[in-house]
């Protein structure tokens, strides 16, 4: 059985998303022919149909021997959470001997970059980070377009140099990028005999083949996934190779998507005669003229097929004598409006109406004018022109097509030159794309290193067509969220929703920003839209959890966040949000478990380290709290909130000078952070620096004018200074702003006899102030206090 046409049909179904048809045909082919190719094809059909378990079982029963089968089985193992088996398939299955990465590259050929990415993912998941990092780096050397590998390196705390990673000069070739390096044990090529068949096809047959195997500029063909745009089949192209990606060329067209603005034809790559079709714009007179060709003109046309092939496809109704120019230039496209010389000579006295009246309207009638003498003179002129053109074709004057068709030396040189030019254009396109990736990689690296302002500079300097994409705007929103600039973060995320309303990635951070700004209606609307859009992604249930958390329905929020964990058990941010909800409901053990799971998934998730420190702080284990806060600060050294909490726990350990120094550093990093100023004023009040405390509190009134704790502490300062009337006035304002949370404290401040002692009363400000915990209305100070505990 000749399997190549069946394989082509299967790949055609796969490329057009007809997975049931492709699977059915692959099963039939597998029953007839038991080879590695048919095994790989059947497993691919199962895998693309969303059935990795079926693909895994088929490959395991047979035992993969080819490189493609091994790689596909490793991908199936990853989807089925069988990481150890995935690594064993790629590394030879010998647990006593760790196979080198060079051996993997040698065996898998063009698949080696993807195989190394799988190895890196498995090693990082099994706490073998050095080997995983090395695998990711080797994968990027082979194929710098593997953006996910670069992301993983940045997330792991590595600092890859974007100018070296995305550098075109270090590329040995485009083989690993376009997939032209064949694995050692598996090669999928053009069906045997197709190349030979192409050279002996008639023009009509060849046209059918070219139509079925047309070359796409993106490098994807309907025939086989292993073919490369570097080695295209002989194909037709109606609009020329102007750019790789779809869309019209505009002033905003990126450099990596534009080919040189030269009109190409299929003969430029692989010269061959093409089928000729009549234009739909052919007039009745032109059709009659074509039927009136003499035998000598027909013979001359047959002797010069190249001249016909050089004419424009959409104007094939004209004869050779009038379509071919006298020089070697390509004639312009003729339309129905163009007036031909033969029409003026032969049809000056005819019209469509007259032809309809004629009984022999389907035949060419002898015209009354011009005279027979004039007609014979024109026929001789046409014969002379045809004879001259034929001589030029034989001598190679009109191009070099005849030698190319018969395989002459000049034809081979022309084909090689065009192939080299095509490869050069491919390389230019890749270089443009690498330049863009270098700029994106620089910004993403800054963001992973918590250098948010540098990241914002990099992203905002992108071209408009890249800047106005959902991914870039989401990164900008996340950077602003890290800087506690919630207004600007919401602005960027709102642009994402406007431009790409179907996007779910990053919406969990949008919901956090809305939570911080207490925008209940917007957060509720976002949650409803997300549930309607995609109820099977974790971001949807994170948004819903934040929505119910804002409405103080913490039990419902916990249920939704548990649903997010079920959808994606490897999302560290989901565990962090769940830990925050348990922290609010005082379920500290469950909160600790969630934070530890988040750290297990992502050791650089500093918010989880901050949550662990918060739990120890609530348990008054200040030394452990300081250790975990510093661990979070080491990951994000620019976080003023983390530094503020370090200062608080240092003050609780009687390290007052260190605490003030830490708070000064935090305020220098973020001068408008009210939380840092409030805690510094509290420490000033505790150590007796009342004027400094009063000055700090006056500045706080301008930043947060509706914060009850600010007025309450100001009243305590005035009370110690002996300003009783000012103290009572500030206590009254604090009561008006927060009648439920501050009443008891205000009574204690007015009448110290009902409190335990003045010392305990002066140390009321802890990591979580009692008024802030009992307040039903979350004020702006509490939002800043819980900044990183909600992120």
Number of C-alpha atoms within 10 A of each C-alpha: 7 9 15 16 11 15 21 16 19 27 24 17 20 22 17 11 13 15 21 14 14 26 22 14 20 26 17 14 21 18 10 12 15 11 12 21 19 20 23 24 24 25 28 24 28 22 20 14 18 11 15 23 17 17 25 22 14 18 22 13 8 12 14 19 13 19 26 24 24 24 21 24 30 25 22 25 21 19 15 13 11 14 21 17 17 26 24 17 19 24 20 14 15 11 11 6 9 11 15 10 18 11 13 20 20 13 18 25 22 26 24 27 27 22 30 28 24 24 29 28 23 22 21 17 15 12 11 13 16 12 17 24 23 18 25 27 22 21 28 22 20 24 24 26 19 17 13 12 26 25 17 18 20 19 19 15 14 15 15 16 13 21 15 13 20 25 17 20 9 12 16 10 15 20 17 23 19 18 19 19 20 20 20 13 13 17 14 12 13 15 15 11 9 12 12 9 11 17 13 10 15 14 15 14 14 21 18 14 17 19 13 14 17 20 20 17 16 13 17 17 22 20 24 20 14 18 22 20 20 17 12 17 20 20 21 23 17 11 9 15 20 18 23 17 17 11 9 10 15 8 6 10 15 18 16 21 20 22 19 10 11 9 11 15 17 19 21 15 21 22 22 23 23 22 15 18 13 13 17 12 14 18 15 13 19 19 16 18 18 15 13 14 13 12 9 13 19 13 10 18 18 12 13 19 15 20 22 20 18 21 21 17 18 16 21 20 22 20 21 24 19 14 22 21 16 15 12 13 11 13 14 12 13 21 14 13 9 8 10 15 10 16 14 10 15 17 18 12 11 12 11 11 8 10 17 11 9 11 8 10 13 13 12 15 12 8 14 10 13 12 9 12 9 11 14 11 10 14 16 11 13 17 16 13 17 22 14 13 23 19 14 16 21 15 12 13 14 22 17 18 25 21 17 20 17 13 12 14 11 14 19 16 12 20 18 14 14 16 18 13 13 18 16 12 19 21 17 19 20 19 18 17 18 22 19 18 20 20 17 20 26 19 27 27 25 20 22 22 19 19 19 24 16 17 24 22 13 18 21 17 13 15 13 10 10 18 15 15 14 23 16 21 26 24 22 28 29 27 25 23 24 22 20 22 14 21 15 18 26 23 15 22 24 18 17 25 18 12 14 13 14 13 16 18 15 18 22 23 23 27 28 25 28 25 23 24 15 18 14 15 11 13 23 20 11 21 25 14 15 24 16 10 15 15 14 15 18 25 28 28 27 29 30 27 30 29 31 20 20 21 14 14 14 21 15 16 25 23 15 23 28 20 20 26 20 13 16 15 15 15 17 23 25 26 25 30 29 29 31 28 25 21 20 14 12 13 13 20 13 16 25 23 17 24 28 21 21 27 21 16 16 18 17 20 20 23 27 34 26 26 29 27 29 26 21 19 23 16 11 16 16 22 16 17 26 24 17 22 28 21 18 24 21 13 19 20 16 20 20 27 26 28 24 29 29 27 31 30 26 21 20 19 15 11 13 19 13 15 25 21 13 22 25 20 18 25 21 12 15 17 13 14 22 24 24 28 22 22 24 26 26 28 25 20 22 20 11 13 14 21 15 15 24 21 12 21 23 15 15 22 16 10 14 16 13 19 19 28 23 24 25 23 27 28 28 26 28 20 17 13 13 11 13 16 12 17 24 19 16 22 27 19 19 25 21 14 18 21 15 14 21 23 17 14 18 21 14 17 23 18 10 13 11 10 16 10 11 12 10 10 16 17 13 16 19 17 19 15 13 14 20 20 13 12 15 13 14 14 20 19 20 19 18 17 22 16 19 21 23 23 22
